[in-house]
């Protein structure tokens, strides 16, 4: 099977598999504030992730490219949505375009459609600094996303089986690139130990890519004659992974993996994320209902987030990150066993 065919396989199975909603967000509850003392018009959604200034804490996460005309059209439509909604956008892995220049157009279209937007290039941890520079130049990217997909590769019939030296290669990319480097998991979450290591080599931010969204182990098992089913339930739920990352360092956190609503976004930000990435959820709406429906959904998510922040008395994302929350259930047990004190979340207040 060609790389282009595999790309489309991933999209097809992602739409079929959908979101698992095992994110642990149901274990989080905001403490009600009867006197929030602000108006909806006071709420601002502008946010910064390191050097990147964003008009929204929502962004379109890496999905596709390198799969010929079908992925070209998807990236074109996503770029149009990103421009109209004022969202940052990451493309899927550009390695296919580095190996086959005829696939470059499936990525370059995002900058053509969104000439002044925040765009994020994407490569795997096997990439060299030179390849990273080419990927950034290809779409005139504002940042590079380096994805970690060990479980997907191990489950993939034609996947990699060698992963040594990844941190060293990431450090090399960080040192050579002139744009911020974001390191992202692809659906299995990041532990505090992983985030600590990434922070030590100078990455600009981490995207936890938690368990609960698109499950690439399940997708690869559907493609394989010899399935590794034990990986279908493998990973750190998104909400828990955000907490783990927040404990590790002060590096900005992007939460992704199973976000589908304004309350999910609010909870992710309250746990310590600076932004939230949407991939499979947006892709499904785009493919099944079209651009207008996706634009309407994004507007609804923004409005819902503003309403929630008003109820909590949070005028900014920074305020929301100080909102008191109660953590219970599986998430409480996990964090307690990992030495993370959940009481710190319940005792804080918005200043």
N, C-alpha and C positions, 0 to 999 in steps of 0.2 A: 504494500500500500504506500502511495506517495505521501509526502508531508502535507501537501495540499488536501488530499482526501482525508487524512487523519484530522486536520483542522476542522473540516466540516463534520466529521464524525463526532468530535467533541461538542460542537454546537448542537447538533441534533440530539445527542444523548442528554446534554444539559437541559434542554427544553423538556425532554421526556421525563427526566428524573426529578427536576424541580427542586424546591427548597425543603429541607427536612425540619426546620424550626426547632432544632435541638440546641438552641443558642444559649440557654440559661437566663434569658431576659425575663422569663416569667418568675424567676426567683428574686426579682428586684421590685421594690415598691417605693415611690416617692412619699415623703411625709408632707401631708397637706398643710398649706399655709392660708389661713383665713384672711390675713391682712397683707397681701403681696405688695401693695402700695406702688404699683406701676400700671401703665396702660399698654395695650397691644402695640400702639404706635411707638412706644419707647424701645421695643425689642429690636436689636440689630443682630444679623446673622453673619456679618463679616468675620473672617477668621484668618489666622496665619498659621502655617505649618513650616516652621523653620524660616527659610528665605522666601517661601511662596505665600503671596497674598491672595486670598480667595474671597469671593463675594458670598459664598455659601459653604456650610460645613458638609454638604452633600457633594460627592463627585462620582463620575462614571468610571468604574474600575475596569481593569484589563479584561478584555473578552476575546477579541479576534483579530484577524489579519493573516495574510499569507495563504489564504485558501481560494485564491482566484476571484472570479466575478462576484460570487455570493458574499464573501467576506468583505470585498470592496464596498458593496452596497450597504452592508450593515455598518461598517465604519463611517461611511459617508452620512448615513442617517443619524448615527450617534453623534457625529461631529456637529451636525445641524442642530440637534437637540441641545448639545452642550453650549453652543453659541447662543441659542434663543433663551435658555434657562440660566445662563451665566455660570455654568458648572465647569470645573476642571475635568479632564478626561485622560485616562491612560489607555494605550493600545495594548493588544495582545503581544506575545513574544515575537520579536522581529528577526529571530534567528533564521527563519525560512527565507526572508528577504536578503539576508547576508549570504546565504548559500545559493540563492536563485534570484538574480536581480530582476527577473520578470515579475516578481511578486511585490516589488517596492511600491507600486502604485496603490496597492490595497491598504498601505499605511500612509503614504504621502497625501492621500485625499483628506485626511483629518485637518492638516494645516491649510489646505486649499479652501476647505469649507469654513474653517474657524481661524482666520489669519492672526487675530490678536488674543486668542484664548490661551488658558494655561493647559499645555499638553505634556504628557508624561510618556517617555519612551520605555521600552520593556525588553529585558533579556534575562536569561537564566544565569545561575551562578557559575556556569561553565565558561562564560564569556570572558574575553580578554579586554584590557583597557582600550585597545585599538578598535575592537568590535563595538564596544560601548560608545566610543566617539562617533562611529559611523551611524549607529542607531539614533543617537541624539540629533546628528546633522540631518538624517533622513526626514524627520518631521519638525525640525527646528524646535526641539523639545525644551521645556523649561526645567525638566528634571528627568532622572532615569530611575525606573523601578527595576530592581533585581529580584526575580522571583525564586523562591525556594520550594521545590516540589518533589522531595525525596519519596514520599509515599506514592504519589502519582507515578513516578518513574519506576518504582519497584513493582507496581501493579500493572503497568503498561507492558504488553507483550514485547514491544520493541524498545523499551525504555532503558535508561542508563542503569548501571550497576556499580559505578565507581563515584564516590562523593568526597574523597579526601582533598584537602587543600582549598575548599570553598571559601572559608573565612579569609584566607590569604589572598585569594583572587578578588574578593569583594574589597579588601583593603587597597589593593592595587588600583581598582577602578575608582574608589573614593579619592585616592591621591592624584590620579591623572585627569579626572573630569573637572570641568569648570562649572558644572551645574550640580545641584543637590542630588544625592543618591538615597533613594528610599528602598528598603529591603522588605519584601512581601512574601508571606506564606500563601499557599493556594488552597486553603480550606481545612487545614489541620491544626491551626493555632500556633502561637509562640509561647514558650515558657519564659519565666523571668531570667533563667540562665542564658537562653539564646539571645534575648534582648540585651543582656549585660555584655555578652561577647560582641554583638554588633555595635553597640555604643562605644566599646573600647577601640574599635578601628575607625571610628569617625563617621558612621552613617548619619544622614541628616534626620531621618525618621524611620519608623517601622510601621508596617501594615500587618496586623496580627493575622489576618485571613483565617478566622476561627472556624471551628466545626459548627455546622448548622445551616450552611448555605449549600451551594452546588458541591456535590460530593464526587471528586475526581477519582477516588478509589472505586466507587460504584460504577462510574462511567467506564473506567478501564476494564473492570471486571465484566461488563457487558460486551466489551470488544474482545475478550480473551477466551481461548479454549480451555485454559487452565487458570481458573479464577482464584484469587487470594481473598476470600470473603471476610477474613478476620480484619482486614483494613477498612471495611465498610463502616465500622463503628469506631474507628481510630481517630483520636484527636482531642484537642482542648476546646470546649465550647467558647463561642465568641466572647460573651460577657466575662467569663472567667479569664480568658486570655488577655483582655484589656486590663483587668486588675493585675495580672501577673506582670505585664509589661510596665504598668505604672509603678510597680514596686521596684523594678530593676534599675531604672535610671530616669533622668529628666529629658531624654530624647522624646520629641513629639510622637504621638501615637495616632495611627489611623485605624479605626475599627471597621472591619468588614467580615462578611460571612453570615448571610441569612437575614439581613436587615430588610424589612418589608413595610414599615410604618413609622409615623412620626414619633410614637412613644418608644419604639426601638431606638431611633436616633437619639432622643432625649436621654434615654438610659445609658446608651453607649458614651455620650458626651459627659454625662454625670459621673461615670466611672473613671474618666480620665482621658478619653479619646479627644483629639483636636478636630477630627473630621471622620466622616463615615462613607465607605465606598459601597456602591450598588453595582452589581453585575447581572447575575442570573435573573433577578426580579425585573430589572429594566429590560433585559433582552426579551423576556417572554412577552411583556406588554408591547414592545416594538414589533416583534414578529407577528403576533396574533391580532393586534389592534391598530398599529400604525403610529406615526410620529405625533399626531395631534393628541392621541390618548396618552402617550408617554409624557408630553409636555403638561397635560392636565394633571397627571399623577404627581409630577414633580412640584407643580404649583400647590397641590393639595398637601404634599409633605411639608413644604415650606410654611404654609399657613398653619397646619397642625402643630408644627414645632413652635411657632410663635405663640400660639394659644397656650401650649403647655408651659412654655417659659414664663408667660404672663401669670399663670396660676401659681407659679413657684416664686415669683418676684425676681426673676433673672433677666436683666436687661441685655446681657451678652453671653457668649459661650463661656467665657471665664467665670461669670457668675454661676452659670448652670453647673460648672465643674465643682462648685462648692455647695450645691444643694444637698440637704440631708436625705439619705436613702436607707431603707432597711433591706438587708440581704439575708435570705433564708434558704431552706431546702438544700439541694445538691450543691449549689454554689457556696453556701455557708460552710458546709462540711469540707468541700475541696479546699477553700481558702484557709480554713482553720488548720487543716492538716499540712498545708504548705507554709504555715507560719505567718499568714497575713491576717491582721486584726480587723475584722469587719466592723467593730464598734467605731473605728475612726470615721467611717462613712456616715454613721447614724448621728454622731455628735457634732458634726460640723454645721456651719450656717453661712448663708450668703451675706457678705459684708456690704 
